[in-house]
Amino acid sequence: MSFFRMGSRIQVLDNGTLIVHSINDKDAGDYLCVARSKIGDDLQLMKVSVSMKPAKIEPKVYNKKQNRTVIKDTAAKYSRKLIDCKAEGDPAPTVTWIMPDNIFLTAPYFGSRINVHHNGTLEIRNVRTLRRPIFKNPFNERIVSRMGKTTVLNCSANGYPPPEMIWTLPNGTRFTAGPDRGSRHHLGQDGTLVIYNPSKEDAGKYRCAAKNSMGYIEKLIVLEVGQKPYILTRPRGIIRSVSGDPLFLHCLADGSPRPSIFWTVPGGHTLTRPQVLGRYQLLENGTLIVQDTTLHDRGNYVCRAQNDVGEAVLSVPVIIIAYPPRITSGPPPNVRAVAGAPIQLNCAAIGIPNLALERCYFNFGVGGLEIHRWFSFGMFLKPGQGSKEASEKTLTALTRHCWLETGILLQSIQMGEL
């Protein structure tokens, strides 16, 4: 005995019974049973019709626009909620629930908090509120990191269902979860992106997105891979300057981002930007100029180059050279002059800073002594009247502007005495 219709769902028993598993509408039709032996054959035709009903869910609210059944229900927060899904059909349909986070749960399913029973009822324990994703820090950020230092970009977000975190790198590569083998990037469970051994190629715009069934949000993080400042100009030893001359102190620095230059002078004041402050001037290139230096300008000048990555410090010791005035050539201690005739007294001296030497002319007139002065930086005429006893005053009183001291006795000599 044999049957002329076979398939994977068809089973033939030894007693001639034909079993068709999971019958459907395509199994309807004519089935021919043939019994054959040596002395003859016998045939029997059987017509099979399949009675089926499509799956149907008992509707409560039907949405014509979306062509689906919509069930509206409410639940208290943290309560236990049962949602029925009564489905009919022949054969009996299988019920599947699609959760807000796009997870499919087919009956029967039993989880830690959510169950789908055999009859299709969805059970939710400890009901939670659905919330769209919200970043803990919603603002765009600018992060500066050093080359080679592990960098963490934070993009933590809250929401329910827990949002999926998606990172897009500057080169367009997308990270969604877990480590990427062979890569220097790792996406943590809290949404943080870890970059190992960053280089300048890692700098750029990073986009972080958080997505769940309730919404989608995105933020921008700009990463700058910087370099700690380093100072290019370093003087060898002590800087020497002459009193009265301008002092130039250079502090050329490099780094990424470009460092800012700060100078601290011996008095403790700090220049934080290019400016002119009294005798101090700070240029754009970091050079500090001190005008008209004096002995009080000596000491340590400290230059600091700072950026977001770090700081470099340079200390420059400065001494100011100055010598007190010293007369090298002067008039004799006693000078005889003729009344009414001019007399010239020369005074040569050395010192640092350069001295303003003067020459003094004395004219013994009728009214007394007239004094005329000429300075090395220009002529200055100052006639003065005084008694003849003024001739006996020292040159100290006449040349105190030069800071020189020497005693010269002037004597008035009449023409008859020559």
Secondary structure, DSSP 8 states (H G I E B T S, - for coil): -EES---TTEEE-TTS-EEESS--GGG-EEEEEEEEETTEEEEEEEEE----EEEEE--SEEETTTTEEE------TT--EEE---EEEES----EEE-TTS-EEESSEE-SSEEE-TTS-EEESS----EEEEESS-S-EEEEEETTS-EEE---EEEES--EEEEE-TTS-EE-SEE-TT-SEEE-TTS-EEESS--GGG-EEEEEEEEETTEEEEEEEEEEEEEEEEES---SS-EEEETTS-EEE---EEEES--EEEEE-TTS-EE-SSEEETTEEE-TTS-EEE-S--GGG-EEEEEEEE-SS-EEEEEEEEEEE-EEEEEEE---SEEEEETTSEEEE--EEEEES----EEEEEEE-SSSEEEEEEETTEEE-------GGGGGS-HHHHSGGGT-----EEEEE-GGG-
